[in-house]
């Protein structure tokens, strides 16, 4: 599986679970960091991804509990990475 944005979006289209999608985002950043950046930069990227993912989890949970589509309410980056399945 590709761990770039395309691979993440493709994998995310297989489920409707914000928790799994957030975990996938973190895993993809961690994997990318292992293959191309220094340990210091990799740690910074991982921390940023975890912060983004936690924000997305919170917004996604709020949307789900209100009966709305979490993908549309979790910020532009989230929507770009995880587009609605056509």
N, C-alpha and C positions, 0 to 999 in steps of 0.2 A: 504494500500500500504506500502511496505517496503521502508524505507528511506535510506537503505544501498546502496553501490555501485551497487549491482545487481538491486535493485528497480529503481535507477536513470537511469541506462542503459536501462532497460525495458521501462520505461516511455518515455525516449528520443527517442526510436525507433519509437514512434507514430507520431513524427513531424520532420520537417527539419529546425526548427526555432532556430537560435543560441541565440536569446534573451530569449526565453522561457527556453531553456536548461540552460543558465546561471542563470536565476532566480531559477530554480529547484535545481541547485547546492547550492545556498545560502540558500534556504529554508531547504534543507536536513541537512546542517551543523547546522543551527539554531535549528532545531528539535532535532538533536543528542545532541547538547550542553545542551538543556533543560533536557534531560534524563540521563546525566551521568557525567557531569563535573561541577566544581565550576563556579560561575558567572564570575570570572576573566578569567579563562581558556576559558570559553564559548565565552566571548567577543573577546579574542585573536583569537580563531578559526573562529569566524564570520568575523572579520576584514580580516583575511587571505583569507577566501573563497570569500569575496567581491572583494579583489584585484585580485585573480585568475580569478574570473568571468569577471571582467572588461577587463583584458588582453585577455581573450578568446573572449569576444564580439568584441574587436578591431581587433584581428587577424581573427576572423570569418567573420566580415563585409568585411575586405579587400579581403579575399578569395572569398566570395560571389560576390563582385563587379567585380572580375576578372573572374567569371564563374567557380570557382573551388569548390571542396567539402570542406566546412569549417571544417568538422570533421577530416580531414587529416592534416590540417595546423594549428591547434590550440594547439599544444603541446602534449607531450606523456600522461600526466594525462588526458587531455580532451578526447583523442582518446581511452584511456583505459576505462574511465567512459561512454563514448558515442560511442560504436563501430558501424560500418556501419551495417545496417540491411542486413542480409543474404538473 
